[in-house]
Amino acid sequence: VQLQASGGGLVQAGGSLRLSCAASGRTFSSYHVGWFRQAPGKEREFVVCFKWNSGNTYYGNSVKDRFSISRDYAKNTVYLQMNSLKPEDTAVYYCAAKRGALGSRFSTAPAEYDNWGQGTLVTVSS
């Protein structure tokens, strides 16, 4: 599956952005879709894992209660809604996908994913 991430930009603290991760080549059916972010000089950080078939979602502690996932079946796209943005949310955001077996646990490590989008930059000004 090929992934295309988009939607990044510059926003003031407290604002919102919505990122998109569109799949091509096949559908997201049976996949886990993950979002990660990487700030300059820091390791890639887990943001959220979304199980396409079940709709179950697991959020990283730093974004819980502020970020949310939604999907569009027709567009084969996953959206990451980011609210109450903080300067520390500034990073390049990547979407990723991996096949997820039925009942498997959430995938939270970058190494677990074998399909990656190109990244989209989110900058939150104070």
Phi, psi and omega in degrees: 000137176259140184241141177232112178263143179204171174109356180291169179170192180257131180217152177280155177305137183092350181275187184226153172216155173236121177265150179239146173229106182257136180257144173222159181095327173192174180273171177280000182306131181072012179255152162266134176246123182244150169243135176230163176220153180219117176270158181304130177078004182240163178284160177293131187248138177290135178249306183199149172238130183237125178267112188300314186293317184268336186081001180289145187224144176228125185254148171290154185299327186286346183239354182304139179076355177244327182253151177212156183250143169216171182215158175235109182299316185297324182266357181051050187227141174249137180246141173246106177273122183243115180246165178049048184294145181240157177305327180288354174277354179298125183181169166274126181258132181240139168258152184215160181215149176210151175292134181240120178292151179304127178081003181288159182286168176293144181261115186242354181256138179306324184295343181282344185259139181242004175230128184228143170277180188273350180092145177222134188274129174244125179237123180247118181267148182270000000 
